[in-house]
Amino acid sequence: MSFITTLRALTTTQRFAAVALASAAAVALALLAQYGFGMQPCPWCILQRLIFVSIGALGLLGALLGARPVRFACAALVFVCALLGAAAALWQNAVAAKSSSCNLTLADKVLNALGVETLLPTLFKVTANCADAEVRVFGVAFEHWSLALYLVLAWVAASILLKLRRGV
């Protein structure tokens, strides 16, 4: 059974739940990499982690709330967040990973403005600069794994939007 066939068979609630579960898994794997294997995150890593948390919360909200306008807004926000996450992953790979410092980059400014590091340091504390955080998993850059998941999440969000638009 292909991914598209499986996706078509899922209800809107199941799609939202899958978005939430995939996002939670991404954050869990990032925490495992950090605390289990010593991979220290840079600001761009933490920004992507924050985006996954946001997508997961929106997915959970969409799964739990049945009002169509709320679900439409959640799916639209998941779509936008997934695209922002994809852009962050691409930027991290193309630019940030090749610089010696992430200090005062967009990711650093966003994280400082939101104050997430002081709110939940276990989850959002930056402990490395971009050049030091370059890691490969099965020969693929960590941010490319994030990029792939962001694109899948955007696709699922788009499928939810289309399904809600059709009134199904």
Chimera marker file (.cmm) of the C-alpha trace (Angstrom):
<marker_set name="trace">
<marker id="1" x="0.000" y="0.000" z="0.000" r="1" g="1" b="0" radius="0.5"/>
<marker id="2" x="1.525" y="3.324" z="-1.022" r="1" g="1" b="0" radius="0.5"/>
<marker id="3" x="1.760" y="6.444" z="1.105" r="1" g="1" b="0" radius="0.5"/>
<marker id="4" x="-0.832" y="8.250" z="-1.012" r="1" g="1" b="0" radius="0.5"/>
<marker id="5" x="-3.303" y="5.350" z="-0.802" r="1" g="1" b="0" radius="0.5"/>
<marker id="6" x="-2.823" y="5.164" z="2.955" r="1" g="1" b="0" radius="0.5"/>
<marker id="7" x="-3.264" y="8.921" z="3.302" r="1" g="1" b="0" radius="0.5"/>
<marker id="8" x="-6.489" y="8.874" z="1.299" r="1" g="1" b="0" radius="0.5"/>
<marker id="9" x="-7.927" y="6.204" z="3.592" r="1" g="1" b="0" radius="0.5"/>
<marker id="10" x="-7.346" y="8.296" z="6.726" r="1" g="1" b="0" radius="0.5"/>
<marker id="11" x="-10.040" y="10.522" z="8.186" r="1" g="1" b="0" radius="0.5"/>
<marker id="12" x="-9.305" y="14.172" z="8.911" r="1" g="1" b="0" radius="0.5"/>
<marker id="13" x="-8.960" y="13.363" z="12.620" r="1" g="1" b="0" radius="0.5"/>
<marker id="14" x="-6.515" y="10.558" z="11.848" r="1" g="1" b="0" radius="0.5"/>
<marker id="15" x="-4.475" y="12.854" z="9.600" r="1" g="1" b="0" radius="0.5"/>
<marker id="16" x="-4.234" y="15.471" z="12.342" r="1" g="1" b="0" radius="0.5"/>
<marker id="17" x="-3.267" y="12.759" z="14.834" r="1" g="1" b="0" radius="0.5"/>
<marker id="18" x="-0.567" y="11.523" z="12.427" r="1" g="1" b="0" radius="0.5"/>
<marker id="19" x="0.793" y="15.083" z="12.159" r="1" g="1" b="0" radius="0.5"/>
<marker id="20" x="0.918" y="15.351" z="15.955" r="1" g="1" b="0" radius="0.5"/>
<marker id="21" x="2.525" y="11.925" z="16.339" r="1" g="1" b="0" radius="0.5"/>
<marker id="22" x="5.156" y="12.529" z="13.632" r="1" g="1" b="0" radius="0.5"/>
<marker id="23" x="6.064" y="15.884" z="15.173" r="1" g="1" b="0" radius="0.5"/>
<marker id="24" x="6.330" y="14.370" z="18.653" r="1" g="1" b="0" radius="0.5"/>
<marker id="25" x="8.542" y="11.606" z="17.239" r="1" g="1" b="0" radius="0.5"/>
<marker id="26" x="10.815" y="14.196" z="15.594" r="1" g="1" b="0" radius="0.5"/>
<marker id="27" x="11.236" y="16.054" z="18.887" r="1" g="1" b="0" radius="0.5"/>
<marker id="28" x="11.768" y="12.784" z="20.781" r="1" g="1" b="0" radius="0.5"/>
<marker id="29" x="14.478" y="11.723" z="18.313" r="1" g="1" b="0" radius="0.5"/>
<marker id="30" x="16.156" y="15.128" z="18.591" r="1" g="1" b="0" radius="0.5"/>
<marker id="31" x="16.179" y="14.805" z="22.391" r="1" g="1" b="0" radius="0.5"/>
<marker id="32" x="17.547" y="11.258" z="22.108" r="1" g="1" b="0" radius="0.5"/>
<marker id="33" x="20.299" y="12.505" z="19.805" r="1" g="1" b="0" radius="0.5"/>
<marker id="34" x="21.105" y="15.307" z="22.250" r="1" g="1" b="0" radius="0.5"/>
<marker id="35" x="20.931" y="13.527" z="25.590" r="1" g="1" b="0" radius="0.5"/>
<marker id="36" x="21.610" y="9.950" z="24.503" r="1" g="1" b="0" radius="0.5"/>
<marker id="37" x="24.308" y="10.485" z="21.891" r="1" g="1" b="0" radius="0.5"/>
<marker id="38" x="25.780" y="13.872" z="22.801" r="1" g="1" b="0" radius="0.5"/>
<marker id="39" x="24.676" y="15.772" z="19.697" r="1" g="1" b="0" radius="0.5"/>
<marker id="40" x="24.527" y="19.365" z="20.909" r="1" g="1" b="0" radius="0.5"/>
<marker id="41" x="21.964" y="21.609" z="19.167" r="1" g="1" b="0" radius="0.5"/>
<marker id="42" x="22.648" y="24.965" z="17.544" r="1" g="1" b="0" radius="0.5"/>
<marker id="43" x="20.089" y="27.798" z="17.265" r="1" g="1" b="0" radius="0.5"/>
<marker id="44" x="18.833" y="26.477" z="13.915" r="1" g="1" b="0" radius="0.5"/>
<marker id="45" x="18.361" y="23.000" z="15.421" r="1" g="1" b="0" radius="0.5"/>
<marker id="46" x="16.398" y="24.474" z="18.311" r="1" g="1" b="0" radius="0.5"/>
<marker id="47" x="14.319" y="26.665" z="15.988" r="1" g="1" b="0" radius="0.5"/>
<marker id="48" x="13.353" y="23.560" z="14.012" r="1" g="1" b="0" radius="0.5"/>
<marker id="49" x="12.570" y="21.762" z="17.269" r="1" g="1" b="0" radius="0.5"/>
<marker id="50" x="10.279" y="24.675" z="18.242" r="1" g="1" b="0" radius="0.5"/>
<marker id="51" x="8.550" y="24.473" z="14.848" r="1" g="1" b="0" radius="0.5"/>
<marker id="52" x="7.975" y="20.723" z="15.306" r="1" g="1" b="0" radius="0.5"/>
<marker id="53" x="6.481" y="21.389" z="18.758" r="1" g="1" b="0" radius="0.5"/>
<marker id="54" x="4.185" y="24.031" z="17.223" r="1" g="1" b="0" radius="0.5"/>
<marker id="55" x="3.122" y="21.697" z="14.426" r="1" g="1" b="0" radius="0.5"/>
<marker id="56" x="2.487" y="18.921" z="16.931" r="1" g="1" b="0" radius="0.5"/>
<marker id="57" x="0.325" y="21.191" z="19.099" r="1" g="1" b="0" radius="0.5"/>
<marker id="58" x="-1.669" y="22.314" z="16.056" r="1" g="1" b="0" radius="0.5"/>
<marker id="59" x="-2.084" y="18.691" z="14.945" r="1" g="1" b="0" radius="0.5"/>
<marker id="60" x="-3.340" y="17.708" z="18.381" r="1" g="1" b="0" radius="0.5"/>
<marker id="61" x="-5.715" y="20.675" z="18.468" r="1" g="1" b="0" radius="0.5"/>
<marker id="62" x="-7.043" y="19.776" z="15.012" r="1" g="1" b="0" radius="0.5"/>
<marker id="63" x="-7.547" y="16.151" z="16.055" r="1" g="1" b="0" radius="0.5"/>
<marker id="64" x="-9.400" y="17.040" z="19.246" r="1" g="1" b="0" radius="0.5"/>
<marker id="65" x="-11.612" y="19.854" z="18.003" r="1" g="1" b="0" radius="0.5"/>
<marker id="66" x="-14.363" y="19.036" z="15.558" r="1" g="1" b="0" radius="0.5"/>
<marker id="67" x="-15.354" y="22.526" z="14.395" r="1" g="1" b="0" radius="0.5"/>
<marker id="68" x="-14.569" y="22.794" z="10.693" r="1" g="1" b="0" radius="0.5"/>
<marker id="69" x="-13.283" y="26.426" z="10.794" r="1" g="1" b="0" radius="0.5"/>
<marker id="70" x="-10.900" y="25.561" z="13.649" r="1" g="1" b="0" radius="0.5"/>
<marker id="71" x="-9.652" y="22.503" z="11.800" r="1" g="1" b="0" radius="0.5"/>
<marker id="72" x="-9.186" y="24.528" z="8.631" r="1" g="1" b="0" radius="0.5"/>
<marker id="73" x="-7.140" y="27.124" z="10.564" r="1" g="1" b="0" radius="0.5"/>
<marker id="74" x="-5.059" y="24.392" z="12.230" r="1" g="1" b="0" radius="0.5"/>
<marker id="75" x="-4.320" y="22.707" z="8.901" r="1" g="1" b="0" radius="0.5"/>
<marker id="76" x="-3.418" y="26.034" z="7.286" r="1" g="1" b="0" radius="0.5"/>
<marker id="77" x="-1.073" y="26.873" z="10.174" r="1" g="1" b="0" radius="0.5"/>
<marker id="78" x="0.505" y="23.409" z="10.024" r="1" g="1" b="0" radius="0.5"/>
<marker id="79" x="1.096" y="23.955" z="6.302" r="1" g="1" b="0" radius="0.5"/>
<marker id="80" x="2.727" y="27.359" z="6.883" r="1" g="1" b="0" radius="0.5"/>
<marker id="81" x="4.810" y="26.105" z="9.825" r="1" g="1" b="0" radius="0.5"/>
<marker id="82" x="5.973" y="23.095" z="7.801" r="1" g="1" b="0" radius="0.5"/>
<marker id="83" x="7.117" y="25.383" z="4.990" r="1" g="1" b="0" radius="0.5"/>
<marker id="84" x="8.906" y="27.629" z="7.506" r="1" g="1" b="0" radius="0.5"/>
<marker id="85" x="10.552" y="24.537" z="8.982" r="1" g="1" b="0" radius="0.5"/>
<marker id="86" x="11.641" y="23.400" z="5.526" r="1" g="1" b="0" radius="0.5"/>
<marker id="87" x="13.144" y="26.848" z="4.896" r="1" g="1" b="0" radius="0.5"/>
<marker id="88" x="14.977" y="26.697" z="8.245" r="1" g="1" b="0" radius="0.5"/>
<marker id="89" x="16.357" y="23.239" z="7.433" r="1" g="1" b="0" radius="0.5"/>
<marker id="90" x="17.540" y="24.388" z="4.008" r="1" g="1" b="0" radius="0.5"/>
<marker id="91" x="19.126" y="27.529" z="5.476" r="1" g="1" b="0" radius="0.5"/>
<marker id="92" x="20.860" y="25.499" z="8.167" r="1" g="1" b="0" radius="0.5"/>
<marker id="93" x="22.347" y="23.174" z="5.581" r="1" g="1" b="0" radius="0.5"/>
<marker id="94" x="23.278" y="25.753" z="2.949" r="1" g="1" b="0" radius="0.5"/>
<marker id="95" x="24.502" y="28.619" z="5.114" r="1" g="1" b="0" radius="0.5"/>
<marker id="96" x="24.519" y="28.122" z="8.874" r="1" g="1" b="0" radius="0.5"/>
<marker id="97" x="26.402" y="24.805" z="8.946" r="1" g="1" b="0" radius="0.5"/>
<marker id="98" x="29.232" y="26.435" z="7.033" r="1" g="1" b="0" radius="0.5"/>
<marker id="99" x="29.614" y="29.399" z="9.402" r="1" g="1" b="0" radius="0.5"/>
<marker id="100" x="31.595" y="29.305" z="12.615" r="1" g="1" b="0" radius="0.5"/>
<marker id="101" x="28.975" y="31.174" z="14.639" r="1" g="1" b="0" radius="0.5"/>
<marker id="102" x="25.178" y="31.249" z="14.760" r="1" g="1" b="0" radius="0.5"/>
<marker id="103" x="25.222" y="34.220" z="17.082" r="1" g="1" b="0" radius="0.5"/>
<marker id="104" x="22.771" y="36.937" z="16.042" r="1" g="1" b="0" radius="0.5"/>
<marker id="105" x="21.349" y="34.924" z="13.153" r="1" g="1" b="0" radius="0.5"/>
<marker id="106" x="17.595" y="34.909" z="12.553" r="1" g="1" b="0" radius="0.5"/>
<marker id="107" x="17.236" y="31.673" z="14.523" r="1" g="1" b="0" radius="0.5"/>
<marker id="108" x="19.111" y="33.132" z="17.490" r="1" g="1" b="0" radius="0.5"/>
<marker id="109" x="17.019" y="36.320" z="17.389" r="1" g="1" b="0" radius="0.5"/>
<marker id="110" x="13.713" y="34.411" z="17.203" r="1" g="1" b="0" radius="0.5"/>
<marker id="111" x="14.648" y="32.133" z="20.098" r="1" g="1" b="0" radius="0.5"/>
<marker id="112" x="15.796" y="35.063" z="22.236" r="1" g="1" b="0" radius="0.5"/>
<marker id="113" x="12.672" y="37.084" z="21.445" r="1" g="1" b="0" radius="0.5"/>
<marker id="114" x="10.406" y="34.168" z="22.406" r="1" g="1" b="0" radius="0.5"/>
<marker id="115" x="12.413" y="33.346" z="25.529" r="1" g="1" b="0" radius="0.5"/>
<marker id="116" x="11.908" y="29.610" z="25.048" r="1" g="1" b="0" radius="0.5"/>
<marker id="117" x="15.366" y="28.757" z="26.358" r="1" g="1" b="0" radius="0.5"/>
<marker id="118" x="14.494" y="30.068" z="29.819" r="1" g="1" b="0" radius="0.5"/>
<marker id="119" x="10.962" y="28.655" z="29.648" r="1" g="1" b="0" radius="0.5"/>
<marker id="120" x="11.994" y="25.050" z="28.889" r="1" g="1" b="0" radius="0.5"/>
<marker id="121" x="15.807" y="24.740" z="28.861" r="1" g="1" b="0" radius="0.5"/>
<marker id="122" x="15.753" y="20.936" z="28.653" r="1" g="1" b="0" radius="0.5"/>
<marker id="123" x="13.966" y="21.214" z="25.334" r="1" g="1" b="0" radius="0.5"/>
<marker id="124" x="15.127" y="24.541" z="23.912" r="1" g="1" b="0" radius="0.5"/>
<marker id="125" x="18.612" y="25.332" z="25.255" r="1" g="1" b="0" radius="0.5"/>
<marker id="126" x="21.211" y="26.097" z="22.588" r="1" g="1" b="0" radius="0.5"/>
<marker id="127" x="24.478" y="24.341" z="23.446" r="1" g="1" b="0" radius="0.5"/>
<marker id="128" x="26.496" y="24.483" z="20.214" r="1" g="1" b="0" radius="0.5"/>
<marker id="129" x="27.227" y="26.732" z="17.292" r="1" g="1" b="0" radius="0.5"/>
<marker id="130" x="26.205" y="25.783" z="13.775" r="1" g="1" b="0" radius="0.5"/>
<marker id="131" x="29.533" y="24.405" z="12.598" r="1" g="1" b="0" radius="0.5"/>
<marker id="132" x="29.800" y="22.134" z="15.652" r="1" g="1" b="0" radius="0.5"/>
<marker id="133" x="26.246" y="20.829" z="15.283" r="1" g="1" b="0" radius="0.5"/>
<marker id="134" x="26.776" y="19.302" z="11.838" r="1" g="1" b="0" radius="0.5"/>
<marker id="135" x="25.843" y="15.624" z="12.198" r="1" g="1" b="0" radius="0.5"/>
<marker id="136" x="24.944" y="12.868" z="9.734" r="1" g="1" b="0" radius="0.5"/>
<marker id="137" x="22.576" y="9.986" z="10.377" r="1" g="1" b="0" radius="0.5"/>
<marker id="138" x="22.950" y="7.082" z="7.940" r="1" g="1" b="0" radius="0.5"/>
<marker id="139" x="25.038" y="9.401" z="5.768" r="1" g="1" b="0" radius="0.5"/>
<marker id="140" x="22.335" y="12.074" z="5.559" r="1" g="1" b="0" radius="0.5"/>
<marker id="141" x="22.631" y="15.463" z="7.261" r="1" g="1" b="0" radius="0.5"/>
<marker id="142" x="20.327" y="15.735" z="10.287" r="1" g="1" b="0" radius="0.5"/>
<marker id="143" x="18.655" y="18.837" z="8.825" r="1" g="1" b="0" radius="0.5"/>
<marker id="144" x="17.833" y="16.905" z="5.628" r="1" g="1" b="0" radius="0.5"/>
<marker id="145" x="15.846" y="14.429" z="7.733" r="1" g="1" b="0" radius="0.5"/>
<marker id="146" x="13.986" y="17.416" z="9.191" r="1" g="1" b="0" radius="0.5"/>
<marker id="147" x="13.445" y="18.820" z="5.713" r="1" g="1" b="0" radius="0.5"/>
<marker id="148" x="11.951" y="15.538" z="4.504" r="1" g="1" b="0" radius="0.5"/>
<marker id="149" x="9.569" y="15.376" z="7.449" r="1" g="1" b="0" radius="0.5"/>
<marker id="150" x="8.560" y="19.021" z="7.030" r="1" g="1" b="0" radius="0.5"/>
<marker id="151" x="7.683" y="18.342" z="3.392" r="1" g="1" b="0" radius="0.5"/>
<marker id="152" x="5.616" y="15.283" z="4.338" r="1" g="1" b="0" radius="0.5"/>
<marker id="153" x="3.828" y="17.310" z="7.022" r="1" g="1" b="0" radius="0.5"/>
<marker id="154" x="3.099" y="20.088" z="4.512" r="1" g="1" b="0" radius="0.5"/>
<marker id="155" x="1.690" y="17.490" z="2.116" r="1" g="1" b="0" radius="0.5"/>
<marker id="156" x="-0.539" y="15.991" z="4.822" r="1" g="1" b="0" radius="0.5"/>
<marker id="157" x="-1.691" y="19.480" z="5.856" r="1" g="1" b="0" radius="0.5"/>
<marker id="158" x="-2.540" y="20.260" z="2.230" r="1" g="1" b="0" radius="0.5"/>
<marker id="159" x="-4.522" y="17.023" z="2.012" r="1" g="1" b="0" radius="0.5"/>
<marker id="160" x="-6.464" y="18.013" z="5.134" r="1" g="1" b="0" radius="0.5"/>
<marker id="161" x="-7.191" y="21.440" z="3.663" r="1" g="1" b="0" radius="0.5"/>
<marker id="162" x="-8.460" y="19.885" z="0.430" r="1" g="1" b="0" radius="0.5"/>
<marker id="163" x="-10.580" y="17.381" z="2.311" r="1" g="1" b="0" radius="0.5"/>
<marker id="164" x="-12.093" y="20.101" z="4.498" r="1" g="1" b="0" radius="0.5"/>
<marker id="165" x="-12.692" y="22.310" z="1.466" r="1" g="1" b="0" radius="0.5"/>
<marker id="166" x="-14.648" y="19.518" z="-0.191" r="1" g="1" b="0" radius="0.5"/>
<marker id="167" x="-16.627" y="19.112" z="3.008" r="1" g="1" b="0" radius="0.5"/>
<marker id="168" x="-15.650" y="15.468" z="3.476" r="1" g="1" b="0" radius="0.5"/>
<link id1="1" id2="2" r="1" g="1" b="0" radius="0.2"/>
<link id1="2" id2="3" r="1" g="1" b="0" radius="0.2"/>
<link id1="3" id2="4" r="1" g="1" b="0" radius="0.2"/>
<link id1="4" id2="5" r="1" g="1" b="0" radius="0.2"/>
<link id1="5" id2="6" r="1" g="1" b="0" radius="0.2"/>
<link id1="6" id2="7" r="1" g="1" b="0" radius="0.2"/>
<link id1="7" id2="8" r="1" g="1" b="0" radius="0.2"/>
<link id1="8" id2="9" r="1" g="1" b="0" radius="0.2"/>
<link id1="9" id2="10" r="1" g="1" b="0" radius="0.2"/>
<link id1="10" id2="11" r="1" g="1" b="0" radius="0.2"/>
<link id1="11" id2="12" r="1" g="1" b="0" radius="0.2"/>
<link id1="12" id2="13" r="1" g="1" b="0" radius="0.2"/>
<link id1="13" id2="14" r="1" g="1" b="0" radius="0.2"/>
<link id1="14" id2="15" r="1" g="1" b="0" radius="0.2"/>
<link id1="15" id2="16" r="1" g="1" b="0" radius="0.2"/>
<link id1="16" id2="17" r="1" g="1" b="0" radius="0.2"/>
<link id1="17" id2="18" r="1" g="1" b="0" radius="0.2"/>
<link id1="18" id2="19" r="1" g="1" b="0" radius="0.2"/>
<link id1="19" id2="20" r="1" g="1" b="0" radius="0.2"/>
<link id1="20" id2="21" r="1" g="1" b="0" radius="0.2"/>
<link id1="21" id2="22" r="1" g="1" b="0" radius="0.2"/>
<link id1="22" id2="23" r="1" g="1" b="0" radius="0.2"/>
<link id1="23" id2="24" r="1" g="1" b="0" radius="0.2"/>
<link id1="24" id2="25" r="1" g="1" b="0" radius="0.2"/>
<link id1="25" id2="26" r="1" g="1" b="0" radius="0.2"/>
<link id1="26" id2="27" r="1" g="1" b="0" radius="0.2"/>
<link id1="27" id2="28" r="1" g="1" b="0" radius="0.2"/>
<link id1="28" id2="29" r="1" g="1" b="0" radius="0.2"/>
<link id1="29" id2="30" r="1" g="1" b="0" radius="0.2"/>
<link id1="30" id2="31" r="1" g="1" b="0" radius="0.2"/>
<link id1="31" id2="32" r="1" g="1" b="0" radius="0.2"/>
<link id1="32" id2="33" r="1" g="1" b="0" radius="0.2"/>
<link id1="33" id2="34" r="1" g="1" b="0" radius="0.2"/>
<link id1="34" id2="35" r="1" g="1" b="0" radius="0.2"/>
<link id1="35" id2="36" r="1" g="1" b="0" radius="0.2"/>
<link id1="36" id2="37" r="1" g="1" b="0" radius="0.2"/>
<link id1="37" id2="38" r="1" g="1" b="0" radius="0.2"/>
<link id1="38" id2="39" r="1" g="1" b="0" radius="0.2"/>
<link id1="39" id2="40" r="1" g="1" b="0" radius="0.2"/>
<link id1="40" id2="41" r="1" g="1" b="0" radius="0.2"/>
<link id1="41" id2="42" r="1" g="1" b="0" radius="0.2"/>
<link id1="42" id2="43" r="1" g="1" b="0" radius="0.2"/>
<link id1="43" id2="44" r="1" g="1" b="0" radius="0.2"/>
<link id1="44" id2="45" r="1" g="1" b="0" radius="0.2"/>
<link id1="45" id2="46" r="1" g="1" b="0" radius="0.2"/>
<link id1="46" id2="47" r="1" g="1" b="0" radius="0.2"/>
<link id1="47" id2="48" r="1" g="1" b="0" radius="0.2"/>
<link id1="48" id2="49" r="1" g="1" b="0" radius="0.2"/>
<link id1="49" id2="50" r="1" g="1" b="0" radius="0.2"/>
<link id1="50" id2="51" r="1" g="1" b="0" radius="0.2"/>
<link id1="51" id2="52" r="1" g="1" b="0" radius="0.2"/>
<link id1="52" id2="53" r="1" g="1" b="0" radius="0.2"/>
<link id1="53" id2="54" r="1" g="1" b="0" radius="0.2"/>
<link id1="54" id2="55" r="1" g="1" b="0" radius="0.2"/>
<link id1="55" id2="56" r="1" g="1" b="0" radius="0.2"/>
<link id1="56" id2="57" r="1" g="1" b="0" radius="0.2"/>
<link id1="57" id2="58" r="1" g="1" b="0" radius="0.2"/>
<link id1="58" id2="59" r="1" g="1" b="0" radius="0.2"/>
<link id1="59" id2="60" r="1" g="1" b="0" radius="0.2"/>
<link id1="60" id2="61" r="1" g="1" b="0" radius="0.2"/>
<link id1="61" id2="62" r="1" g="1" b="0" radius="0.2"/>
<link id1="62" id2="63" r="1" g="1" b="0" radius="0.2"/>
<link id1="63" id2="64" r="1" g="1" b="0" radius="0.2"/>
<link id1="64" id2="65" r="1" g="1" b="0" radius="0.2"/>
<link id1="65" id2="66" r="1" g="1" b="0" radius="0.2"/>
<link id1="66" id2="67" r="1" g="1" b="0" radius="0.2"/>
<link id1="67" id2="68" r="1" g="1" b="0" radius="0.2"/>
<link id1="68" id2="69" r="1" g="1" b="0" radius="0.2"/>
<link id1="69" id2="70" r="1" g="1" b="0" radius="0.2"/>
<link id1="70" id2="71" r="1" g="1" b="0" radius="0.2"/>
<link id1="71" id2="72" r="1" g="1" b="0" radius="0.2"/>
<link id1="72" id2="73" r="1" g="1" b="0" radius="0.2"/>
<link id1="73" id2="74" r="1" g="1" b="0" radius="0.2"/>
<link id1="74" id2="75" r="1" g="1" b="0" radius="0.2"/>
<link id1="75" id2="76" r="1" g="1" b="0" radius="0.2"/>
<link id1="76" id2="77" r="1" g="1" b="0" radius="0.2"/>
<link id1="77" id2="78" r="1" g="1" b="0" radius="0.2"/>
<link id1="78" id2="79" r="1" g="1" b="0" radius="0.2"/>
<link id1="79" id2="80" r="1" g="1" b="0" radius="0.2"/>
<link id1="80" id2="81" r="1" g="1" b="0" radius="0.2"/>
<link id1="81" id2="82" r="1" g="1" b="0" radius="0.2"/>
<link id1="82" id2="83" r="1" g="1" b="0" radius="0.2"/>
<link id1="83" id2="84" r="1" g="1" b="0" radius="0.2"/>
<link id1="84" id2="85" r="1" g="1" b="0" radius="0.2"/>
<link id1="85" id2="86" r="1" g="1" b="0" radius="0.2"/>
<link id1="86" id2="87" r="1" g="1" b="0" radius="0.2"/>
<link id1="87" id2="88" r="1" g="1" b="0" radius="0.2"/>
<link id1="88" id2="89" r="1" g="1" b="0" radius="0.2"/>
<link id1="89" id2="90" r="1" g="1" b="0" radius="0.2"/>
<link id1="90" id2="91" r="1" g="1" b="0" radius="0.2"/>
<link id1="91" id2="92" r="1" g="1" b="0" radius="0.2"/>
<link id1="92" id2="93" r="1" g="1" b="0" radius="0.2"/>
<link id1="93" id2="94" r="1" g="1" b="0" radius="0.2"/>
<link id1="94" id2="95" r="1" g="1" b="0" radius="0.2"/>
<link id1="95" id2="96" r="1" g="1" b="0" radius="0.2"/>
<link id1="96" id2="97" r="1" g="1" b="0" radius="0.2"/>
<link id1="97" id2="98" r="1" g="1" b="0" radius="0.2"/>
<link id1="98" id2="99" r="1" g="1" b="0" radius="0.2"/>
<link id1="99" id2="100" r="1" g="1" b="0" radius="0.2"/>
<link id1="100" id2="101" r="1" g="1" b="0" radius="0.2"/>
<link id1="101" id2="102" r="1" g="1" b="0" radius="0.2"/>
<link id1="102" id2="103" r="1" g="1" b="0" radius="0.2"/>
<link id1="103" id2="104" r="1" g="1" b="0" radius="0.2"/>
<link id1="104" id2="105" r="1" g="1" b="0" radius="0.2"/>
<link id1="105" id2="106" r="1" g="1" b="0" radius="0.2"/>
<link id1="106" id2="107" r="1" g="1" b="0" radius="0.2"/>
<link id1="107" id2="108" r="1" g="1" b="0" radius="0.2"/>
<link id1="108" id2="109" r="1" g="1" b="0" radius="0.2"/>
<link id1="109" id2="110" r="1" g="1" b="0" radius="0.2"/>
<link id1="110" id2="111" r="1" g="1" b="0" radius="0.2"/>
<link id1="111" id2="112" r="1" g="1" b="0" radius="0.2"/>
<link id1="112" id2="113" r="1" g="1" b="0" radius="0.2"/>
<link id1="113" id2="114" r="1" g="1" b="0" radius="0.2"/>
<link id1="114" id2="115" r="1" g="1" b="0" radius="0.2"/>
<link id1="115" id2="116" r="1" g="1" b="0" radius="0.2"/>
<link id1="116" id2="117" r="1" g="1" b="0" radius="0.2"/>
<link id1="117" id2="118" r="1" g="1" b="0" radius="0.2"/>
<link id1="118" id2="119" r="1" g="1" b="0" radius="0.2"/>
<link id1="119" id2="120" r="1" g="1" b="0" radius="0.2"/>
<link id1="120" id2="121" r="1" g="1" b="0" radius="0.2"/>
<link id1="121" id2="122" r="1" g="1" b="0" radius="0.2"/>
<link id1="122" id2="123" r="1" g="1" b="0" radius="0.2"/>
<link id1="123" id2="124" r="1" g="1" b="0" radius="0.2"/>
<link id1="124" id2="125" r="1" g="1" b="0" radius="0.2"/>
<link id1="125" id2="126" r="1" g="1" b="0" radius="0.2"/>
<link id1="126" id2="127" r="1" g="1" b="0" radius="0.2"/>
<link id1="127" id2="128" r="1" g="1" b="0" radius="0.2"/>
<link id1="128" id2="129" r="1" g="1" b="0" radius="0.2"/>
<link id1="129" id2="130" r="1" g="1" b="0" radius="0.2"/>
<link id1="130" id2="131" r="1" g="1" b="0" radius="0.2"/>
<link id1="131" id2="132" r="1" g="1" b="0" radius="0.2"/>
<link id1="132" id2="133" r="1" g="1" b="0" radius="0.2"/>
<link id1="133" id2="134" r="1" g="1" b="0" radius="0.2"/>
<link id1="134" id2="135" r="1" g="1" b="0" radius="0.2"/>
<link id1="135" id2="136" r="1" g="1" b="0" radius="0.2"/>
<link id1="136" id2="137" r="1" g="1" b="0" radius="0.2"/>
<link id1="137" id2="138" r="1" g="1" b="0" radius="0.2"/>
<link id1="138" id2="139" r="1" g="1" b="0" radius="0.2"/>
<link id1="139" id2="140" r="1" g="1" b="0" radius="0.2"/>
<link id1="140" id2="141" r="1" g="1" b="0" radius="0.2"/>
<link id1="141" id2="142" r="1" g="1" b="0" radius="0.2"/>
<link id1="142" id2="143" r="1" g="1" b="0" radius="0.2"/>
<link id1="143" id2="144" r="1" g="1" b="0" radius="0.2"/>
<link id1="144" id2="145" r="1" g="1" b="0" radius="0.2"/>
<link id1="145" id2="146" r="1" g="1" b="0" radius="0.2"/>
<link id1="146" id2="147" r="1" g="1" b="0" radius="0.2"/>
<link id1="147" id2="148" r="1" g="1" b="0" radius="0.2"/>
<link id1="148" id2="149" r="1" g="1" b="0" radius="0.2"/>
<link id1="149" id2="150" r="1" g="1" b="0" radius="0.2"/>
<link id1="150" id2="151" r="1" g="1" b="0" radius="0.2"/>
<link id1="151" id2="152" r="1" g="1" b="0" radius="0.2"/>
<link id1="152" id2="153" r="1" g="1" b="0" radius="0.2"/>
<link id1="153" id2="154" r="1" g="1" b="0" radius="0.2"/>
<link id1="154" id2="155" r="1" g="1" b="0" radius="0.2"/>
<link id1="155" id2="156" r="1" g="1" b="0" radius="0.2"/>
<link id1="156" id2="157" r="1" g="1" b="0" radius="0.2"/>
<link id1="157" id2="158" r="1" g="1" b="0" radius="0.2"/>
<link id1="158" id2="159" r="1" g="1" b="0" radius="0.2"/>
<link id1="159" id2="160" r="1" g="1" b="0" radius="0.2"/>
<link id1="160" id2="161" r="1" g="1" b="0" radius="0.2"/>
<link id1="161" id2="162" r="1" g="1" b="0" radius="0.2"/>
<link id1="162" id2="163" r="1" g="1" b="0" radius="0.2"/>
<link id1="163" id2="164" r="1" g="1" b="0" radius="0.2"/>
<link id1="164" id2="165" r="1" g="1" b="0" radius="0.2"/>
<link id1="165" id2="166" r="1" g="1" b="0" radius="0.2"/>
<link id1="166" id2="167" r="1" g="1" b="0" radius="0.2"/>
<link id1="167" id2="168" r="1" g="1" b="0" radius="0.2"/>
</marker_set>
